[in-house]
Amino acid sequence: MAKKKAAGTAKNLRDSQPKYLGVKRADGQMVRTGEIIVRQRGTKIEPGKGVKVAKDHTIFAMTDGVVSFRNKRKITFTGQRVSKKAVDVLPATA
């Protein structure tokens, strides 16, 4: 006889933690130095003036100012022209 009772296995009890990615500050919104503007995987949105990119591709403000999104034309290594989104932090005019 078996020493233990039969026990079923559960296959779908594992789930990853949410990463909370996305745009954190909208176009025209005020930001201070160090505030996160975009959390992303890969450079879907590229850095512009007044921002830097962290090692996990997070874009954050380097100066106080107003967030501005724009389209940027780029030429890839294959010579193809593509339009990419870019984000800037422009100095606030008081």
PDB file of N, CA, C and O in Angstrom:
ATOM      1  N   MET A   1       0.817  -1.192   0.000  1.00  0.00           N
ATOM      2  CA  MET A   1       0.000   0.000   0.000  1.00  0.00           C
ATOM      3  C   MET A   1       0.859   1.254   0.000  1.00  0.00           C
ATOM      4  O   MET A   1       2.005   1.241   0.448  1.00  0.00           O
ATOM      5  N   ALA A   2       0.294   2.321  -0.503  1.00  0.00           N
ATOM      6  CA  ALA A   2       1.012   3.597  -0.542  1.00  0.00           C
ATOM      7  C   ALA A   2       1.052   4.224   0.842  1.00  0.00           C
ATOM      8  O   ALA A   2       0.097   4.131   1.612  1.00  0.00           O
ATOM      9  N   LYS A   3       2.160   4.854   1.138  1.00  0.00           N
ATOM     10  CA  LYS A   3       2.305   5.514   2.437  1.00  0.00           C
ATOM     11  C   LYS A   3       1.619   6.881   2.450  1.00  0.00           C
ATOM     12  O   LYS A   3       1.167   7.351   3.494  1.00  0.00           O
ATOM     13  N   LYS A   4       1.549   7.515   1.266  1.00  0.00           N
ATOM     14  CA  LYS A   4       0.946   8.857   1.181  1.00  0.00           C
ATOM     15  C   LYS A   4      -0.280   8.813   0.292  1.00  0.00           C
ATOM     16  O   LYS A   4      -0.388   7.976  -0.604  1.00  0.00           O
ATOM     17  N   LYS A   5      -1.197   9.722   0.553  1.00  0.00           N
ATOM     18  CA  LYS A   5      -2.365   9.846  -0.318  1.00  0.00           C
ATOM     19  C   LYS A   5      -1.952  10.572  -1.590  1.00  0.00           C
ATOM     20  O   LYS A   5      -1.015  11.370  -1.572  1.00  0.00           O
ATOM     21  N   ALA A   6      -2.622  10.310  -2.662  1.00  0.00           N
ATOM     22  CA  ALA A   6      -2.309  10.954  -3.942  1.00  0.00           C
ATOM     23  C   ALA A   6      -2.623  12.442  -3.856  1.00  0.00           C
ATOM     24  O   ALA A   6      -3.675  12.838  -3.354  1.00  0.00           O
ATOM     25  N   ALA A   7      -1.707  13.252  -4.347  1.00  0.00           N
ATOM     26  CA  ALA A   7      -1.903  14.708  -4.329  1.00  0.00           C
ATOM     27  C   ALA A   7      -1.732  15.234  -5.748  1.00  0.00           C
ATOM     28  O   ALA A   7      -0.759  14.904  -6.427  1.00  0.00           O
ATOM     29  N   GLY A   8      -2.658  16.034  -6.181  1.00  0.00           N
ATOM     30  CA  GLY A   8      -2.569  16.617  -7.518  1.00  0.00           C
ATOM     31  C   GLY A   8      -1.551  17.746  -7.541  1.00  0.00           C
ATOM     32  O   GLY A   8      -1.163  18.266  -6.494  1.00  0.00           O
ATOM     33  N   THR A   9      -1.125  18.118  -8.729  1.00  0.00           N
ATOM     34  CA  THR A   9      -0.181  19.233  -8.855  1.00  0.00           C
ATOM     35  C   THR A   9      -0.917  20.449  -9.391  1.00  0.00           C
ATOM     36  O   THR A   9      -1.860  20.333 -10.172  1.00  0.00           O
ATOM     37  N   ALA A  10      -0.472  21.602  -8.960  1.00  0.00           N
ATOM     38  CA  ALA A  10      -1.057  22.861  -9.433  1.00  0.00           C
ATOM     39  C   ALA A  10      -0.085  23.486 -10.419  1.00  0.00           C
ATOM     40  O   ALA A  10       1.065  23.763 -10.078  1.00  0.00           O
ATOM     41  N   LYS A  11      -0.551  23.706 -11.648  1.00  0.00           N
ATOM     42  CA  LYS A  11       0.345  24.221 -12.685  1.00  0.00           C
ATOM     43  C   LYS A  11       0.293  25.729 -12.846  1.00  0.00           C
ATOM     44  O   LYS A  11       1.264  26.330 -13.305  1.00  0.00           O
ATOM     45  N   ASN A  12      -0.816  26.351 -12.481  1.00  0.00           N
ATOM     46  CA  ASN A  12      -0.953  27.775 -12.783  1.00  0.00           C
ATOM     47  C   ASN A  12      -1.009  28.641 -11.531  1.00  0.00           C
ATOM     48  O   ASN A  12      -1.836  29.549 -11.444  1.00  0.00           O
ATOM     49  N   LEU A  13      -0.146  28.374 -10.570  1.00  0.00           N
ATOM     50  CA  LEU A  13      -0.103  29.177  -9.348  1.00  0.00           C
ATOM     51  C   LEU A  13       1.044  30.179  -9.354  1.00  0.00           C
ATOM     52  O   LEU A  13       1.193  30.957  -8.411  1.00  0.00           O
ATOM     53  N   ARG A  14       1.846  30.166 -10.398  1.00  0.00           N
ATOM     54  CA  ARG A  14       2.984  31.084 -10.465  1.00  0.00           C
ATOM     55  C   ARG A  14       2.599  32.298 -11.294  1.00  0.00           C
ATOM     56  O   ARG A  14       1.958  32.166 -12.337  1.00  0.00           O
ATOM     57  N   ASP A  15       2.990  33.484 -10.831  1.00  0.00           N
ATOM     58  CA  ASP A  15       2.714  34.708 -11.571  1.00  0.00           C
ATOM     59  C   ASP A  15       3.812  35.716 -11.256  1.00  0.00           C
ATOM     60  O   ASP A  15       4.260  35.809 -10.113  1.00  0.00           O
ATOM     61  N   SER A  16       4.247  36.468 -12.259  1.00  0.00           N
ATOM     62  CA  SER A  16       5.303  37.455 -12.040  1.00  0.00           C
ATOM     63  C   SER A  16       4.711  38.736 -11.461  1.00  0.00           C
ATOM     64  O   SER A  16       3.530  39.034 -11.641  1.00  0.00           O
ATOM     65  N   GLN A  17       5.545  39.468 -10.774  1.00  0.00           N
ATOM     66  CA  GLN A  17       5.129  40.730 -10.168  1.00  0.00           C
ATOM     67  C   GLN A  17       4.955  41.791 -11.257  1.00  0.00           C
ATOM     68  O   GLN A  17       5.686  41.767 -12.247  1.00  0.00           O
ATOM     69  N   PRO A  18       3.996  42.732 -11.100  1.00  0.00           N
ATOM     70  CA  PRO A  18       3.806  43.784 -12.102  1.00  0.00           C
ATOM     71  C   PRO A  18       5.000  44.734 -12.128  1.00  0.00           C
ATOM     72  O   PRO A  18       5.609  45.002 -11.092  1.00  0.00           O
ATOM     73  N   LYS A  19       5.328  45.237 -13.306  1.00  0.00           N
ATOM     74  CA  LYS A  19       6.514  46.093 -13.474  1.00  0.00           C
ATOM     75  C   LYS A  19       6.174  47.572 -13.548  1.00  0.00           C
ATOM     76  O   LYS A  19       7.079  48.404 -13.476  1.00  0.00           O
ATOM     77  N   TYR A  20       4.912  47.928 -13.688  1.00  0.00           N
ATOM     78  CA  TYR A  20       4.454  49.320 -13.701  1.00  0.00           C
ATOM     79  C   TYR A  20       5.198  50.170 -14.733  1.00  0.00           C
ATOM     80  O   TYR A  20       5.729  51.232 -14.407  1.00  0.00           O
ATOM     81  N   LEU A  21       5.232  49.695 -15.974  1.00  0.00           N
ATOM     82  CA  LEU A  21       5.904  50.413 -17.051  1.00  0.00           C
ATOM     83  C   LEU A  21       4.964  51.447 -17.657  1.00  0.00           C
ATOM     84  O   LEU A  21       3.756  51.409 -17.425  1.00  0.00           O
ATOM     85  N   GLY A  22       5.523  52.369 -18.434  1.00  0.00           N
ATOM     86  CA  GLY A  22       4.709  53.336 -19.159  1.00  0.00           C
ATOM     87  C   GLY A  22       5.143  54.769 -18.939  1.00  0.00           C
ATOM     88  O   GLY A  22       6.140  55.036 -18.268  1.00  0.00           O
ATOM     89  N   VAL A  23       4.382  55.687 -19.514  1.00  0.00           N
ATOM     90  CA  VAL A  23       4.661  57.121 -19.406  1.00  0.00           C
ATOM     91  C   VAL A  23       4.140  57.607 -18.055  1.00  0.00           C
ATOM     92  O   VAL A  23       2.965  57.422 -17.738  1.00  0.00           O
ATOM     93  N   LYS A  24       5.007  58.222 -17.265  1.00  0.00           N
ATOM     94  CA  LYS A  24       4.644  58.685 -15.920  1.00  0.00           C
ATOM     95  C   LYS A  24       4.310  60.178 -15.877  1.00  0.00           C
ATOM     96  O   LYS A  24       3.556  60.610 -15.005  1.00  0.00           O
ATOM     97  N   ARG A  25       4.852  60.966 -16.791  1.00  0.00           N
ATOM     98  CA  ARG A  25       4.567  62.399 -16.863  1.00  0.00           C
ATOM     99  C   ARG A  25       4.128  62.740 -18.282  1.00  0.00           C
ATOM    100  O   ARG A  25       4.791  62.358 -19.247  1.00  0.00           O
ATOM    101  N   ALA A  26       3.018  63.454 -18.412  1.00  0.00           N
ATOM    102  CA  ALA A  26       2.433  63.762 -19.715  1.00  0.00           C
ATOM    103  C   ALA A  26       3.077  64.991 -20.350  1.00  0.00           C
ATOM    104  O   ALA A  26       3.830  65.718 -19.702  1.00  0.00           O
ATOM    105  N   ASP A  27       2.771  65.209 -21.623  1.00  0.00           N
ATOM    106  CA  ASP A  27       3.256  66.364 -22.371  1.00  0.00           C
ATOM    107  C   ASP A  27       2.718  67.640 -21.731  1.00  0.00           C
ATOM    108  O   ASP A  27       1.516  67.757 -21.489  1.00  0.00           O
ATOM    109  N   GLY A  28       3.608  68.599 -21.456  1.00  0.00           N
ATOM    110  CA  GLY A  28       3.196  69.865 -20.861  1.00  0.00           C
ATOM    111  C   GLY A  28       3.210  69.875 -19.345  1.00  0.00           C
ATOM    112  O   GLY A  28       2.925  70.903 -18.731  1.00  0.00           O
ATOM    113  N   GLN A  29       3.539  68.745 -18.729  1.00  0.00           N
ATOM    114  CA  GLN A  29       3.539  68.654 -17.266  1.00  0.00           C
ATOM    115  C   GLN A  29       4.892  69.103 -16.709  1.00  0.00           C
ATOM    116  O   GLN A  29       5.933  68.858 -17.319  1.00  0.00           O
ATOM    117  N   MET A  30       4.870  69.761 -15.547  1.00  0.00           N
ATOM    118  CA  MET A  30       6.100  70.215 -14.892  1.00  0.00           C
ATOM    119  C   MET A  30       6.805  69.029 -14.227  1.00  0.00           C
ATOM    120  O   MET A  30       6.158  68.164 -13.638  1.00  0.00           O
ATOM    121  N   VAL A  31       8.145  68.999 -14.329  1.00  0.00           N
ATOM    122  CA  VAL A  31       8.942  67.977 -13.644  1.00  0.00           C
ATOM    123  C   VAL A  31      10.111  68.640 -12.938  1.00  0.00           C
ATOM    124  O   VAL A  31      10.547  69.731 -13.307  1.00  0.00           O
ATOM    125  N   ARG A  32      10.606  67.960 -11.918  1.00  0.00           N
ATOM    126  CA  ARG A  32      11.798  68.418 -11.214  1.00  0.00           C
ATOM    127  C   ARG A  32      12.937  67.468 -11.529  1.00  0.00           C
ATOM    128  O   ARG A  32      12.710  66.383 -12.063  1.00  0.00           O
ATOM    129  N   THR A  33      14.152  67.861 -11.207  1.00  0.00           N
ATOM    130  CA  THR A  33      15.330  67.055 -11.485  1.00  0.00           C
ATOM    131  C   THR A  33      15.204  65.682 -10.827  1.00  0.00           C
ATOM    132  O   THR A  33      14.881  65.574  -9.644  1.00  0.00           O
ATOM    133  N   GLY A  34      15.465  64.634 -11.611  1.00  0.00           N
ATOM    134  CA  GLY A  34      15.435  63.267 -11.094  1.00  0.00           C
ATOM    135  C   GLY A  34      14.098  62.566 -11.224  1.00  0.00           C
ATOM    136  O   GLY A  34      14.021  61.359 -10.995  1.00  0.00           O
ATOM    137  N   GLU A  35      13.042  63.283 -11.584  1.00  0.00           N
ATOM    138  CA  GLU A  35      11.725  62.648 -11.719  1.00  0.00           C
ATOM    139  C   GLU A  35      11.691  61.738 -12.933  1.00  0.00           C
ATOM    140  O   GLU A  35      12.214  62.082 -13.993  1.00  0.00           O
ATOM    141  N   ILE A  36      11.070  60.572 -12.774  1.00  0.00           N
ATOM    142  CA  ILE A  36      10.943  59.610 -13.860  1.00  0.00           C
ATOM    143  C   ILE A  36       9.842  60.069 -14.811  1.00  0.00           C
ATOM    144  O   ILE A  36       8.742  60.422 -14.386  1.00  0.00           O
ATOM    145  N   ILE A  37      10.159  60.057 -16.109  1.00  0.00           N
ATOM    146  CA  ILE A  37       9.195  60.462 -17.127  1.00  0.00           C
ATOM    147  C   ILE A  37       8.607  59.226 -17.814  1.00  0.00           C
ATOM    148  O   ILE A  37       7.394  59.141 -18.008  1.00  0.00           O
ATOM    149  N   VAL A  38       9.468  58.268 -18.183  1.00  0.00           N
ATOM    150  CA  VAL A  38       9.018  57.044 -18.859  1.00  0.00           C
ATOM    151  C   VAL A  38       9.762  55.847 -18.292  1.00  0.00           C
ATOM    152  O   VAL A  38      10.981  55.888 -18.128  1.00  0.00           O
ATOM    153  N   ARG A  39       9.017  54.763 -17.987  1.00  0.00           N
ATOM    154  CA  ARG A  39       9.632  53.482 -17.640  1.00  0.00           C
ATOM    155  C   ARG A  39       9.311  52.534 -18.785  1.00  0.00           C
ATOM    156  O   ARG A  39       8.149  52.362 -19.151  1.00  0.00           O
ATOM    157  N   GLN A  40      10.365  51.908 -19.358  1.00  0.00           N
ATOM    158  CA  GLN A  40      10.170  51.118 -20.565  1.00  0.00           C
ATOM    159  C   GLN A  40      11.172  49.977 -20.648  1.00  0.00           C
ATOM    160  O   GLN A  40      12.177  49.965 -19.937  1.00  0.00           O
ATOM    161  N   ARG A  41      10.891  49.030 -21.513  1.00  0.00           N
ATOM    162  CA  ARG A  41      11.819  47.946 -21.842  1.00  0.00           C
ATOM    163  C   ARG A  41      12.344  48.229 -23.243  1.00  0.00           C
ATOM    164  O   ARG A  41      11.587  48.171 -24.212  1.00  0.00           O
ATOM    165  N   GLY A  42      13.628  48.533 -23.359  1.00  0.00           N
ATOM    166  CA  GLY A  42      14.191  48.964 -24.638  1.00  0.00           C
ATOM    167  C   GLY A  42      13.887  50.440 -24.843  1.00  0.00           C
ATOM    168  O   GLY A  42      13.055  51.002 -24.131  1.00  0.00           O
ATOM    169  N   THR A  43      14.549  51.076 -25.805  1.00  0.00           N
ATOM    170  CA  THR A  43      14.327  52.503 -26.023  1.00  0.00           C
ATOM    171  C   THR A  43      13.215  52.722 -27.034  1.00  0.00           C
ATOM    172  O   THR A  43      13.469  53.148 -28.160  1.00  0.00           O
ATOM    173  N   LYS A  44      11.995  52.433 -26.638  1.00  0.00           N
ATOM    174  CA  LYS A  44      10.815  52.684 -27.475  1.00  0.00           C
ATOM    175  C   LYS A  44      10.661  54.190 -27.655  1.00  0.00           C
ATOM    176  O   LYS A  44      10.365  54.663 -28.752  1.00  0.00           O
ATOM    177  N   ILE A  45      10.864  54.943 -26.571  1.00  0.00           N
ATOM    178  CA  ILE A  45      10.889  56.409 -26.606  1.00  0.00           C
ATOM    179  C   ILE A  45      12.333  56.815 -26.331  1.00  0.00           C
ATOM    180  O   ILE A  45      12.935  56.352 -25.362  1.00  0.00           O
ATOM    181  N   GLU A  46      12.884  57.670 -27.173  1.00  0.00           N
ATOM    182  CA  GLU A  46      14.293  58.040 -27.057  1.00  0.00           C
ATOM    183  C   GLU A  46      14.483  59.303 -26.224  1.00  0.00           C
ATOM    184  O   GLU A  46      13.565  60.115 -26.112  1.00  0.00           O
ATOM    185  N   PRO A  47      15.676  59.474 -25.635  1.00  0.00           N
ATOM    186  CA  PRO A  47      15.950  60.677 -24.859  1.00  0.00           C
ATOM    187  C   PRO A  47      16.256  61.868 -25.762  1.00  0.00           C
ATOM    188  O   PRO A  47      16.793  61.710 -26.858  1.00  0.00           O
ATOM    189  N   GLY A  48      15.912  63.046 -25.290  1.00  0.00           N
ATOM    190  CA  GLY A  48      16.199  64.273 -26.019  1.00  0.00           C
ATOM    191  C   GLY A  48      16.988  65.216 -25.121  1.00  0.00           C
ATOM    192  O   GLY A  48      17.879  64.787 -24.388  1.00  0.00           O
ATOM    193  N   LYS A  49      16.658  66.500 -25.182  1.00  0.00           N
ATOM    194  CA  LYS A  49      17.368  67.507 -24.384  1.00  0.00           C
ATOM    195  C   LYS A  49      16.832  67.526 -22.954  1.00  0.00           C
ATOM    196  O   LYS A  49      15.621  67.466 -22.740  1.00  0.00           O
ATOM    197  N   GLY A  50      17.724  67.607 -21.993  1.00  0.00           N
ATOM    198  CA  GLY A  50      17.339  67.743 -20.593  1.00  0.00           C
ATOM    199  C   GLY A  50      16.933  66.452 -19.914  1.00  0.00           C
ATOM    200  O   GLY A  50      16.407  66.480 -18.801  1.00  0.00           O
ATOM    201  N   VAL A  51      17.169  65.303 -20.571  1.00  0.00           N
ATOM    202  CA  VAL A  51      16.844  64.011 -19.968  1.00  0.00           C
ATOM    203  C   VAL A  51      18.010  63.049 -20.149  1.00  0.00           C
ATOM    204  O   VAL A  51      18.874  63.253 -21.002  1.00  0.00           O
ATOM    205  N   LYS A  52      18.020  61.991 -19.329  1.00  0.00           N
ATOM    206  CA  LYS A  52      19.027  60.934 -19.451  1.00  0.00           C
ATOM    207  C   LYS A  52      18.327  59.597 -19.380  1.00  0.00           C
ATOM    208  O   LYS A  52      17.160  59.511 -18.997  1.00  0.00           O
ATOM    209  N   VAL A  53      19.064  58.533 -19.759  1.00  0.00           N
ATOM    210  CA  VAL A  53      18.520  57.181 -19.751  1.00  0.00           C
ATOM    211  C   VAL A  53      19.271  56.353 -18.708  1.00  0.00           C
ATOM    212  O   VAL A  53      20.501  56.357 -18.673  1.00  0.00           O
ATOM    213  N   ALA A  54      18.528  55.650 -17.864  1.00  0.00           N
ATOM    214  CA  ALA A  54      19.119  54.746 -16.882  1.00  0.00           C
ATOM    215  C   ALA A  54      19.446  53.419 -17.558  1.00  0.00           C
ATOM    216  O   ALA A  54      19.096  53.215 -18.721  1.00  0.00           O
ATOM    217  N   LYS A  55      20.111  52.517 -16.846  1.00  0.00           N
ATOM    218  CA  LYS A  55      20.524  51.258 -17.469  1.00  0.00           C
ATOM    219  C   LYS A  55      19.353  50.333 -17.792  1.00  0.00           C
ATOM    220  O   LYS A  55      19.502  49.422 -18.606  1.00  0.00           O
ATOM    221  N   ASP A  56      18.194  50.545 -17.174  1.00  0.00           N
ATOM    222  CA  ASP A  56      17.004  49.758 -17.525  1.00  0.00           C
ATOM    223  C   ASP A  56      16.103  50.523 -18.499  1.00  0.00           C
ATOM    224  O   ASP A  56      14.915  50.220 -18.611  1.00  0.00           O
ATOM    225  N   HIS A  57      16.663  51.514 -19.203  1.00  0.00           N
ATOM    226  CA  HIS A  57      16.006  52.317 -20.245  1.00  0.00           C
ATOM    227  C   HIS A  57      14.958  53.284 -19.698  1.00  0.00           C
ATOM    228  O   HIS A  57      14.149  53.809 -20.463  1.00  0.00           O
ATOM    229  N   THR A  58      14.960  53.525 -18.394  1.00  0.00           N
ATOM    230  CA  THR A  58      14.072  54.520 -17.797  1.00  0.00           C
ATOM    231  C   THR A  58      14.578  55.907 -18.183  1.00  0.00           C
ATOM    232  O   THR A  58      15.777  56.174 -18.108  1.00  0.00           O
ATOM    233  N   ILE A  59      13.675  56.784 -18.593  1.00  0.00           N
ATOM    234  CA  ILE A  59      14.047  58.160 -18.945  1.00  0.00           C
ATOM    235  C   ILE A  59      13.658  59.062 -17.780  1.00  0.00           C
ATOM    236  O   ILE A  59      12.517  59.039 -17.319  1.00  0.00           O
ATOM    237  N   PHE A  60      14.625  59.866 -17.305  1.00  0.00           N
ATOM    238  CA  PHE A  60      14.383  60.758 -16.178  1.00  0.00           C
ATOM    239  C   PHE A  60      14.920  62.152 -16.463  1.00  0.00           C
ATOM    240  O   PHE A  60      15.808  62.329 -17.296  1.00  0.00           O
ATOM    241  N   ALA A  61      14.373  63.138 -15.762  1.00  0.00           N
ATOM    242  CA  ALA A  61      14.712  64.544 -15.993  1.00  0.00           C
ATOM    243  C   ALA A  61      16.057  64.901 -15.364  1.00  0.00           C
ATOM    244  O   ALA A  61      16.365  64.474 -14.252  1.00  0.00           O
ATOM    245  N   MET A  62      16.852  65.686 -16.085  1.00  0.00           N
ATOM    246  CA  MET A  62      18.125  66.181 -15.567  1.00  0.00           C
ATOM    247  C   MET A  62      18.002  67.622 -15.080  1.00  0.00           C
ATOM    248  O   MET A  62      18.863  68.098 -14.340  1.00  0.00           O
ATOM    249  N   THR A  63      16.948  68.317 -15.484  1.00  0.00           N
ATOM    250  CA  THR A  63      16.722  69.695 -15.060  1.00  0.00           C
ATOM    251  C   THR A  63      15.238  69.878 -14.737  1.00  0.00           C
ATOM    252  O   THR A  63      14.400  69.060 -15.116  1.00  0.00           O
ATOM    253  N   ASP A  64      14.936  70.957 -14.037  1.00  0.00           N
ATOM    254  CA  ASP A  64      13.537  71.318 -13.807  1.00  0.00           C
ATOM    255  C   ASP A  64      12.981  71.900 -15.103  1.00  0.00           C
ATOM    256  O   ASP A  64      13.688  72.607 -15.820  1.00  0.00           O
ATOM    257  N   GLY A  65      11.722  71.607 -15.405  1.00  0.00           N
ATOM    258  CA  GLY A  65      11.126  72.171 -16.614  1.00  0.00           C
ATOM    259  C   GLY A  65       9.823  71.503 -16.990  1.00  0.00           C
ATOM    260  O   GLY A  65       9.147  70.899 -16.156  1.00  0.00           O
ATOM    261  N   VAL A  66       9.480  71.624 -18.268  1.00  0.00           N
ATOM    262  CA  VAL A  66       8.222  71.112 -18.798  1.00  0.00           C
ATOM    263  C   VAL A  66       8.520  69.964 -19.765  1.00  0.00           C
ATOM    264  O   VAL A  66       9.415  70.077 -20.603  1.00  0.00           O
ATOM    265  N   VAL A  67       7.780  68.871 -19.655  1.00  0.00           N
ATOM    266  CA  VAL A  67       7.954  67.704 -20.522  1.00  0.00           C
ATOM    267  C   VAL A  67       7.390  68.002 -21.906  1.00  0.00           C
ATOM    268  O   VAL A  67       6.316  68.587 -22.042  1.00  0.00           O
ATOM    269  N   SER A  68       8.137  67.587 -22.932  1.00  0.00           N
ATOM    270  CA  SER A  68       7.692  67.791 -24.311  1.00  0.00           C
ATOM    271  C   SER A  68       8.017  66.533 -25.120  1.00  0.00           C
ATOM    272  O   SER A  68       9.174  66.119 -25.198  1.00  0.00           O
ATOM    273  N   PHE A  69       6.984  65.930 -25.720  1.00  0.00           N
ATOM    274  CA  PHE A  69       7.180  64.774 -26.597  1.00  0.00           C
ATOM    275  C   PHE A  69       7.187  65.258 -28.038  1.00  0.00           C
ATOM    276  O   PHE A  69       6.475  66.199 -28.388  1.00  0.00           O
ATOM    277  N   ARG A  70       8.002  64.603 -28.882  1.00  0.00           N
ATOM    278  CA  ARG A  70       8.067  64.969 -30.301  1.00  0.00           C
ATOM    279  C   ARG A  70       8.443  63.737 -31.118  1.00  0.00           C
ATOM    280  O   ARG A  70       8.924  62.742 -30.575  1.00  0.00           O
ATOM    281  N   ASN A  71       8.220  63.815 -32.423  1.00  0.00           N
ATOM    282  CA  ASN A  71       8.649  62.754 -33.326  1.00  0.00           C
ATOM    283  C   ASN A  71      10.006  63.127 -33.901  1.00  0.00           C
ATOM    284  O   ASN A  71      10.264  64.288 -34.221  1.00  0.00           O
ATOM    285  N   LYS A  72      10.869  62.123 -34.026  1.00  0.00           N
ATOM    286  CA  LYS A  72      12.244  62.334 -34.464  1.00  0.00           C
ATOM    287  C   LYS A  72      12.509  61.395 -35.643  1.00  0.00           C
ATOM    288  O   LYS A  72      12.268  60.192 -35.539  1.00  0.00           O
ATOM    289  N   ARG A  73      12.997  61.925 -36.749  1.00  0.00           N
ATOM    290  CA  ARG A  73      13.328  61.084 -37.899  1.00  0.00           C
ATOM    291  C   ARG A  73      14.753  60.576 -37.756  1.00  0.00           C
ATOM    292  O   ARG A  73      15.675  61.347 -37.486  1.00  0.00           O
ATOM    293  N   LYS A  74      14.925  59.272 -37.941  1.00  0.00           N
ATOM    294  CA  LYS A  74      16.239  58.649 -37.815  1.00  0.00           C
ATOM    295  C   LYS A  74      16.514  57.774 -39.025  1.00  0.00           C
ATOM    296  O   LYS A  74      15.591  57.306 -39.691  1.00  0.00           O
ATOM    297  N   ILE A  75      17.787  57.559 -39.301  1.00  0.00           N
ATOM    298  CA  ILE A  75      18.189  56.620 -40.346  1.00  0.00           C
ATOM    299  C   ILE A  75      18.836  55.431 -39.636  1.00  0.00           C
ATOM    300  O   ILE A  75      19.793  55.602 -38.881  1.00  0.00           O
ATOM    301  N   THR A  76      18.314  54.229 -39.880  1.00  0.00           N
ATOM    302  CA  THR A  76      18.829  53.029 -39.231  1.00  0.00           C
ATOM    303  C   THR A  76      20.132  52.588 -39.893  1.00  0.00           C
ATOM    304  O   THR A  76      20.565  53.181 -40.881  1.00  0.00           O
ATOM    305  N   PHE A  77      20.749  51.551 -39.347  1.00  0.00           N
ATOM    306  CA  PHE A  77      22.010  51.067 -39.896  1.00  0.00           C
ATOM    307  C   PHE A  77      21.828  50.427 -41.277  1.00  0.00           C
ATOM    308  O   PHE A  77      22.804  50.224 -42.000  1.00  0.00           O
ATOM    309  N   THR A  78      20.592  50.111 -41.642  1.00  0.00           N
ATOM    310  CA  THR A  78      20.314  49.566 -42.983  1.00  0.00           C
ATOM    311  C   THR A  78      20.004  50.671 -43.985  1.00  0.00           C
ATOM    312  O   THR A  78      19.800  50.396 -45.167  1.00  0.00           O
ATOM    313  N   GLY A  79      19.968  51.926 -43.519  1.00  0.00           N
ATOM    314  CA  GLY A  79      19.682  53.055 -44.397  1.00  0.00           C
ATOM    315  C   GLY A  79      18.210  53.397 -44.470  1.00  0.00           C
ATOM    316  O   GLY A  79      17.815  54.296 -45.213  1.00  0.00           O
ATOM    317  N   GLN A  80      17.396  52.693 -43.708  1.00  0.00           N
ATOM    318  CA  GLN A  80      15.950  52.923 -43.704  1.00  0.00           C
ATOM    319  C   GLN A  80      15.612  54.114 -42.812  1.00  0.00           C
ATOM    320  O   GLN A  80      16.192  54.279 -41.739  1.00  0.00           O
ATOM    321  N   ARG A  81      14.665  54.946 -43.263  1.00  0.00           N
ATOM    322  CA  ARG A  81      14.221  56.082 -42.445  1.00  0.00           C
ATOM    323  C   ARG A  81      13.062  55.644 -41.572  1.00  0.00           C
ATOM    324  O   ARG A  81      12.094  55.055 -42.053  1.00  0.00           O
ATOM    325  N   VAL A  82      13.168  55.940 -40.267  1.00  0.00           N
ATOM    326  CA  VAL A  82      12.091  55.601 -39.334  1.00  0.00           C
ATOM    327  C   VAL A  82      11.763  56.815 -38.483  1.00  0.00           C
ATOM    328  O   VAL A  82      12.603  57.692 -38.279  1.00  0.00           O
ATOM    329  N   SER A  83      10.543  56.857 -37.993  1.00  0.00           N
ATOM    330  CA  SER A  83      10.114  57.930 -37.107  1.00  0.00           C
ATOM    331  C   SER A  83      10.044  57.371 -35.689  1.00  0.00           C
ATOM    332  O   SER A  83       9.313  56.413 -35.438  1.00  0.00           O
ATOM    333  N   LYS A  84      10.794  57.958 -34.766  1.00  0.00           N
ATOM    334  CA  LYS A  84      10.814  57.517 -33.373  1.00  0.00           C
ATOM    335  C   LYS A  84      10.297  58.644 -32.495  1.00  0.00           C
ATOM    336  O   LYS A  84      10.441  59.817 -32.839  1.00  0.00           O
ATOM    337  N   LYS A  85       9.698  58.297 -31.367  1.00  0.00           N
ATOM    338  CA  LYS A  85       9.255  59.283 -30.409  1.00  0.00           C
ATOM    339  C   LYS A  85      10.423  59.672 -29.520  1.00  0.00           C
ATOM    340  O   LYS A  85      11.239  58.823 -29.161  1.00  0.00           O
ATOM    341  N   ALA A  86      10.513  60.943 -29.163  1.00  0.00           N
ATOM    342  CA  ALA A  86      11.558  61.427 -28.277  1.00  0.00           C
ATOM    343  C   ALA A  86      10.913  62.322 -27.225  1.00  0.00           C
ATOM    344  O   ALA A  86       9.852  62.905 -27.451  1.00  0.00           O
ATOM    345  N   VAL A  87      11.571  62.422 -26.070  1.00  0.00           N
ATOM    346  CA  VAL A  87      11.056  63.260 -24.984  1.00  0.00           C
ATOM    347  C   VAL A  87      12.142  64.242 -24.569  1.00  0.00           C
ATOM    348  O   VAL A  87      13.311  63.873 -24.456  1.00  0.00           O
ATOM    349  N   ASP A  88      11.754  65.494 -24.343  1.00  0.00           N
ATOM    350  CA  ASP A  88      12.652  66.555 -23.891  1.00  0.00           C
ATOM    351  C   ASP A  88      12.094  67.149 -22.613  1.00  0.00           C
ATOM    352  O   ASP A  88      10.903  67.030 -22.327  1.00  0.00           O
ATOM    353  N   VAL A  89      12.973  67.795 -21.839  1.00  0.00           N
ATOM    354  CA  VAL A  89      12.529  68.640 -20.736  1.00  0.00           C
ATOM    355  C   VAL A  89      13.021  70.036 -21.054  1.00  0.00           C
ATOM    356  O   VAL A  89      14.220  70.311 -21.025  1.00  0.00           O
ATOM    357  N   LEU A  90      12.072  70.919 -21.358  1.00  0.00           N
ATOM    358  CA  LEU A  90      12.385  72.296 -21.724  1.00  0.00           C
ATOM    359  C   LEU A  90      12.289  73.181 -20.495  1.00  0.00           C
ATOM    360  O   LEU A  90      11.413  72.967 -19.657  1.00  0.00           O
ATOM    361  N   PRO A  91      13.179  74.183 -20.362  1.00  0.00           N
ATOM    362  CA  PRO A  91      13.105  75.073 -19.193  1.00  0.00           C
ATOM    363  C   PRO A  91      11.776  75.804 -19.140  1.00  0.00           C
ATOM    364  O   PRO A  91      11.274  76.281 -20.158  1.00  0.00           O
ATOM    365  N   ALA A  92      11.215  75.886 -17.952  1.00  0.00           N
ATOM    366  CA  ALA A  92       9.914  76.546 -17.764  1.00  0.00           C
ATOM    367  C   ALA A  92      10.078  78.057 -17.892  1.00  0.00           C
ATOM    368  O   ALA A  92      10.998  78.634 -17.313  1.00  0.00           O
ATOM    369  N   THR A  93       9.188  78.699 -18.648  1.00  0.00           N
ATOM    370  CA  THR A  93       9.201  80.150 -18.773  1.00  0.00           C
ATOM    371  C   THR A  93       8.169  80.724 -17.806  1.00  0.00           C
ATOM    372  O   THR A  93       6.980  80.414 -17.887  1.00  0.00           O
ATOM    373  N   ALA A  94       8.644  81.559 -16.897  1.00  0.00           N
ATOM    374  CA  ALA A  94       7.741  82.097 -15.874  1.00  0.00           C
ATOM    375  C   ALA A  94       7.224  83.466 -16.237  1.00  0.00           C
ATOM    376  O   ALA A  94       6.453  84.056 -15.480  1.00  0.00           O
TER     377      ALA A  94
END
